[in-house]
Amino acid sequence: MKLGLAGGPIVVGILIGCFGPRFHLVTYTTRSANLMLRGIGLSLYLACLGLDSGVHFFDTIMRPEGLLWIGLGFVLTFIPVVIIGVISLKFFKLDYGRICGMLCGGMANPMALNYANDTIPGDNPSVSYATVYPLAMFSRVIIAQLIVLLFL
């Protein structure tokens, strides 16, 4: 099983976050450095995402099955978000900021988190995002590896 380029840093980050204080590792950064790194990281992420996915975008959606792909993408994105949002609100009585951060972390969507942070006062979205994101990304990496091992 390989963690790859995405899984390795996530696992190391989780381990440093867990065991760093025990080994007296200094992981503190100033708020300004944190915001700068967030901005640079988000810009690089969006630039690479656009370069990679934009090459054959119109060719893909203009084919007859293009609308099927768009519809499936919408369903796979919208339905889980609505279900988890309703369950979180009705059964667990979480506030709107926490639900937004949790959904952004589960979808690994830093752009939506940035919007939530700009519109919701306080740091509930960021705290929920930071809580859910590592588990969601780690689960994706492990589940993808297990699917490859089981079906190939």
C-alpha angles and dihedrals in degrees: 000000000000126000095200130197095319102037099049097059091044092054092045091048091051091048093048091048091051102040101022097093091049091057093040094245112167107227098160120123128180119256093248092052090047092052092046093051090046091052094046092045093049092048093050091046093052092044093052092043091052094047093049100043100035098066098082100013099117093039089055099047094043093059117093092254092048093093089049090055091048092048093048091048091051093049094046090050103037104040098054091045092053093045095049092043093053093045091048093048101041104033105026096032094221119169123250095256094054092046091051092050092045093051092046090051093047091052093039089234112154092171091061090045090054090052091047091050091051095049103035119064117230131026100278094114093051094046092049091046092051090049098050103032100072093049093046094049094043090050092050093051094047095043092050090052092048092050090052092048095047100043104034 
